[in-house]
Amino acid sequence: MFEQHLRKLDDQHLLRRLRTIASATGPTVMLDNRRVILLSSNNYLGLATHPAVVEAAVAATRQYGAGSGASRLVCGSLPPHEELETALAQFKGTEASLTFAAGYLANISVIPTLIDKGGLILADRLCHASLIDGCRLSGATFRVYRHRDMNHLEQLLVRRSSARPTLIVTDGLFSMDGDIAPLTDIAFLAERYEAAVFVDDAHGTGILGRTGRGTLEHCDVESRIPYHMGTLSKALGSAGAYLAGSTAFIAYLMNTCRAFTYTTAPPPASAAAATAAIRVIEQEPERRARLWHNRERLAQGLTRLGFRLTASESPILPILVGNPDRAVILAQALLTHGVYAPAIRPPTVPPATSRIRLTITADHNAEHIDDALAALEKAGRALNMI
């Protein structure tokens, strides 16, 4: 049975295989015994290898060990967990925060605590898989609206009973397209039709907004959207996720979220690393500036070459290819020319929208970007894509 399924995936150019990177995640990595430019990491600010972040993880491991032992409700919280939640609440400007072992766990656990089978969920069509799964697990009636289409969202809100509990669910920054949810409009519709909003800000945390607080800060809706999560594994360079909000809300989550109650707490090293990363974000705003400078250099180069891009507003710059086989061929050609950027194919993205998802970081330099553009030009022309 397994072999037959794998053959079918292979025939459809949808079979995945793991590649081993023999170095830390940086602007370049060691792959197959050679150094290549990495253009697929979510380590947007380069904090996964920042000396202060690494040293914080090492120090916490030495003092508290490699693992946390059990759920925090079973064997207690370690100081790194508490220090991280205090730092997150201060960073986000909220009363409290709660951390989870992963963003996926947070979404599939938190959404069912916010709404149940008597309610209605309206979610953006391109929401992350963890959001979709969380919506389904809630038992609520589940409907999708067309991507970023506020007219469609309003139509769905108008049709429902005004007394029915309703939750609008969206990514803040969409990870496969690089565009930003229209949170100002969503907040307006939520207020007009008495709905709640839950935002997954995994990819916006640390890079969007005047101080890096994320998509809600970027759209100036922090006081209007009470439910949002973010991850510690992208711009913060560590691992895990968080919810930030009022003291009562966080206490409620602590007592109702199954993924918090029944999961071993994240290692002290990842908690300490994330706390250090928050400090770096606050103390080194030039990292965000450098990230956005690099983003513009790469985006302009891709446009000049004639690649078909999504309507990205972020350091995520997907090249739309269409067929999965063509995307795989382009990715292989890029690797031949020294750029590692794997093909993104269904079910991660909708059918006929396979792509090369390029991500730039603050640690890339002009030479990296220019070399990558040269590789993209060679591969694109050889395959008649530009």
C-alpha positions in Angstrom: 0.0 0.0 0.0 2.7 2.5 1.0 4.8 1.7 -2.1 1.9 2.2 -4.4 1.0 5.6 -2.9 4.6 6.7 -3.1 4.8 5.7 -6.8 1.6 7.7 -7.5 3.1 10.8 -5.8 6.3 10.3 -7.8 4.4 10.0 -11.1 2.7 13.3 -10.2 6.0 15.0 -9.3 4.7 15.4 -5.8 7.1 13.1 -3.9 9.2 14.8 -1.3 12.6 13.7 0.0 14.7 15.2 2.8 18.0 16.9 2.1 20.8 17.0 4.6 22.3 20.5 5.3 25.7 20.0 6.9 26.0 23.5 8.4 24.0 26.0 10.4 21.1 27.8 8.7 22.6 30.9 7.3 22.8 32.9 4.0 24.8 30.0 2.7 24.9 26.3 3.7 26.8 23.2 3.0 24.8 20.8 0.8 26.3 17.8 -1.0 29.8 18.8 0.0 29.6 22.3 -1.5 28.5 25.7 -0.3 25.3 27.0 -1.9 23.2 30.1 -1.3 20.2 29.3 0.8 17.0 31.1 -0.4 14.3 29.1 1.4 14.8 29.7 5.1 12.4 31.6 7.4 15.3 32.8 9.5 14.5 36.3 8.3 16.7 38.3 10.7 19.5 35.8 10.9 19.0 35.3 14.6 19.3 31.5 14.6 23.1 32.0 14.5 23.3 35.3 16.4 26.0 34.9 19.1 23.8 36.3 21.9 20.9 33.9 20.9 23.2 30.9 20.6 24.9 31.7 23.9 21.6 32.0 25.7 20.6 28.6 24.5 23.9 27.1 25.6 23.8 28.7 29.0 20.2 27.5 29.6 21.1 24.0 28.6 24.0 23.9 31.0 21.9 25.2 33.9 18.6 23.5 33.3 19.4 20.5 31.1 18.4 19.5 27.6 14.7 18.8 28.2 11.9 20.1 30.3 10.7 16.8 31.7 7.0 17.1 31.3 4.1 19.4 30.8 4.5 22.6 32.9 1.3 21.8 34.7 2.8 18.5 35.8 6.3 19.3 36.8 6.4 23.1 37.0 7.7 25.9 34.9 11.4 26.6 34.4 12.7 30.1 34.7 13.5 30.3 31.0 9.8 29.7 30.2 8.6 32.4 32.6 11.3 34.9 31.4 10.2 34.3 27.8 6.5 34.9 28.5 7.3 38.1 30.4 9.5 39.3 27.5 6.8 38.4 25.0 4.1 40.2 26.9 6.3 43.3 27.1 7.3 43.1 23.5 3.6 42.7 22.3 2.3 45.3 24.8 -0.1 42.8 26.5 -0.7 41.8 30.1 0.5 38.2 29.6 1.5 35.5 27.1 1.6 31.7 26.9 4.1 29.6 24.9 3.6 26.4 23.1 5.9 23.8 21.6 5.0 24.6 18.0 2.8 26.9 16.0 0.8 24.0 14.7 0.0 22.8 18.2 -1.0 26.3 19.2 -3.5 26.7 16.3 -5.1 23.3 16.5 -5.5 23.8 20.3 -6.5 27.4 20.6 -9.1 27.7 17.9 -11.3 25.0 19.5 -11.2 26.9 22.8 -12.5 30.1 21.1 -15.5 28.5 19.3 -17.4 25.3 19.3 -19.9 23.3 17.2 -22.6 25.9 17.7 -20.5 28.6 16.0 -19.4 29.6 12.6 -15.8 30.0 11.3 -14.9 32.1 8.2 -11.4 31.6 7.1 -9.3 32.9 4.2 -8.9 30.3 1.5 -5.1 30.4 1.7 -4.9 30.0 5.5 -2.0 27.8 6.8 -2.8 24.1 7.2 -2.6 24.4 11.0 -5.4 27.0 10.9 -7.6 24.8 8.7 -7.1 21.8 11.0 -7.8 23.9 14.0 -11.0 25.1 12.4 -12.1 21.6 11.6 -11.3 20.3 15.1 -13.5 23.0 16.7 -16.6 21.3 15.3 -18.0 24.7 14.2 -19.5 25.2 10.8 -16.6 26.1 8.6 -16.7 28.3 5.5 -13.8 29.8 3.4 -13.8 33.2 1.7 -11.8 34.0 -1.4 -8.3 35.1 -0.6 -8.2 38.6 0.8 -11.7 39.2 -0.7 -13.5 41.5 1.8 -16.7 41.6 -0.3 -17.0 37.8 -0.1 -16.3 37.9 3.6 -19.0 40.4 4.2 -21.4 38.4 2.1 -20.8 35.4 4.4 -21.2 37.6 7.5 -24.5 39.0 6.2 -26.0 35.5 5.5 -25.5 34.2 9.0 -27.8 34.6 12.0 -26.7 37.8 13.9 -26.8 35.9 17.1 -24.5 33.1 16.0 -21.0 33.2 17.4 -18.6 33.8 14.6 -14.8 33.7 14.3 -12.8 35.1 11.4 -9.5 33.3 10.9 -6.6 34.5 8.8 -2.9 34.5 8.4 -1.3 37.9 9.0 1.4 37.4 6.4 0.7 34.5 4.1 3.7 32.2 4.0 3.3 30.9 0.5 2.4 34.1 -1.3 4.1 36.8 0.7 1.1 39.1 0.8 -0.5 40.6 3.9 -4.1 40.2 5.1 -6.2 43.3 5.0 -6.5 43.4 8.8 -7.9 47.0 8.9 -10.8 45.9 6.8 -11.2 42.6 8.6 -11.3 44.4 12.0 -14.0 46.8 10.6 -16.2 43.9 9.4 -15.7 42.1 12.7 -16.8 45.1 14.6 -19.7 45.8 12.3 -21.1 42.2 12.4 -20.0 41.4 16.0 -17.5 38.7 15.1 -14.2 37.8 16.7 -10.9 37.6 14.8 -8.0 35.1 15.2 -4.7 36.0 13.4 -1.8 33.7 12.8 1.2 36.1 12.7 3.9 33.4 12.4 5.7 35.1 9.5 5.0 38.7 10.5 6.4 38.6 14.0 9.7 40.3 14.2 9.8 41.8 10.7 6.6 43.8 10.2 5.5 47.0 12.0 7.5 50.0 13.2 9.1 48.0 16.0 8.8 44.5 14.6 5.8 43.5 16.7 4.1 42.1 13.6 1.3 42.4 11.1 -1.1 43.9 13.7 1.3 46.7 14.4 1.9 47.1 10.7 -1.9 47.5 10.1 -2.5 49.5 13.3 -5.1 47.1 14.7 -3.3 45.9 17.8 -6.1 47.2 20.1 -8.9 45.9 17.8 -7.9 42.2 17.3 -7.6 40.4 20.7 -6.7 36.9 19.4 -3.4 36.4 17.7 -0.5 34.0 17.8 3.0 34.1 16.6 5.9 31.7 16.3 9.4 31.8 17.7 10.9 29.7 14.8 11.0 32.3 12.0 12.4 35.8 12.6 13.2 34.9 16.3 15.4 32.0 15.2 14.3 29.5 17.9 11.4 27.2 18.2 7.8 27.2 19.5 4.9 29.6 19.5 3.0 32.0 21.7 -0.4 33.6 22.4 -0.4 37.1 23.9 -3.3 38.8 25.5 -5.0 39.7 28.7 -4.3 37.9 32.0 -7.7 36.3 32.0 -7.4 35.2 28.4 -4.0 33.5 29.0 -5.3 31.8 32.2 -8.2 30.5 30.2 -5.9 29.1 27.5 -3.7 27.5 30.2 -6.7 25.7 31.5 -8.4 24.7 28.2 -5.7 24.1 25.5 -5.0 20.4 25.1 -1.7 21.1 23.3 -0.5 23.0 26.4 -1.8 20.6 29.0 -0.7 17.3 27.3 2.6 18.3 25.7 6.0 18.4 27.3 7.2 22.0 27.6 9.7 23.3 25.1 13.4 22.8 26.0 14.8 25.5 28.2 17.4 26.2 25.5 14.7 27.3 22.9 12.9 29.5 25.5 16.1 31.3 26.5 17.1 31.7 22.8 13.8 33.3 22.0 14.1 35.7 24.9 17.5 36.7 23.7 16.2 37.1 20.1 13.5 39.5 21.4 16.2 41.6 22.9 18.2 41.7 19.7 15.1 42.8 17.7 14.6 45.6 20.2 18.3 46.6 20.3 19.3 46.1 16.6 16.5 47.7 14.4 19.1 47.9 11.6 18.6 44.2 11.1 15.0 44.8 9.9 16.2 47.7 7.7 18.8 45.4 6.1 16.2 42.7 5.6 13.9 45.1 3.7 16.8 46.6 1.7 17.7 43.1 0.6 14.1 42.3 -0.2 13.9 45.3 -2.6 17.2 44.3 -4.3 16.0 40.8 -4.9 12.5 41.8 -5.9 13.7 44.4 -8.4 16.1 41.8 -9.9 13.4 39.2 -10.3 11.1 41.7 -11.9 13.8 42.9 -14.3 14.5 39.3 -15.4 10.8 38.8 -16.2 9.8 36.1 -13.7 6.1 35.8 -12.9 5.8 36.7 -9.2 2.9 36.7 -6.7 1.7 40.0 -5.3 4.2 39.8 -2.4 4.7 42.6 0.1 7.3 40.8 2.2 10.7 39.0 2.1 8.8 36.0 0.7 9.1 36.2 -3.1 7.5 33.3 -4.8 8.2 32.6 -8.5 5.0 31.1 -10.0 5.7 28.2 -12.3 2.4 26.3 -12.5 3.1 22.6 -13.1 4.9 20.7 -10.3 7.3 19.0 -12.7 8.4 22.3 -14.1 8.9 23.7 -10.6 11.0 20.6 -9.7 13.1 21.1 -12.9 13.7 24.8 -12.1 14.7 24.0 -8.5 17.2 21.4 -9.7 18.6 23.8 -12.3 19.0 26.5 -9.6 20.9 24.0 -7.3 23.2 23.2 -10.2 24.0 26.9 -10.3 24.6 27.1 -6.5 21.2 28.2 -5.2 19.1 26.0 -2.9 15.4 26.9 -3.2 13.2 23.8 -3.4 9.9 23.6 -5.4 6.7 24.2 -3.4 3.9 21.9 -4.7 0.4 20.8 -3.8 -1.0 20.2 -1.3 1.1 23.0 0.2 -0.2 25.3 -2.5 -3.3 25.0 -4.7 -3.2 22.9 -7.9 -1.5 24.5 -10.9 0.3 27.1 -8.7 3.5 25.2 -8.0 6.3 27.7 -7.4 9.9 28.4 -6.2 9.4 30.2 -2.9 12.4 32.5 -2.4 13.0 34.0 1.0 15.6 36.6 1.7 17.2 37.4 5.1 19.1 40.2 6.7 22.3 38.2 6.6 22.4 37.9 2.8 24.7 40.5 1.2 24.7 42.1 -2.2 27.0 39.5 -3.6 24.7 36.7 -2.5 21.7 38.4 -4.1 23.5 39.2 -7.3 24.9 35.6 -7.6 21.4 34.2 -7.0 19.9 36.5 -9.7 22.6 35.3 -12.1 21.7 31.7 -11.3 18.0 32.5 -11.7 18.7 34.1 -15.1 20.7 31.1 -16.4 18.1 28.6 -15.2 15.1 30.6 -16.3 16.5 31.2 -19.8 17.6 27.6 -20.3 14.0 26.4 -19.4 12.3 29.2 -21.4 10.7 30.6 -18.3 11.9 34.2 -18.9 
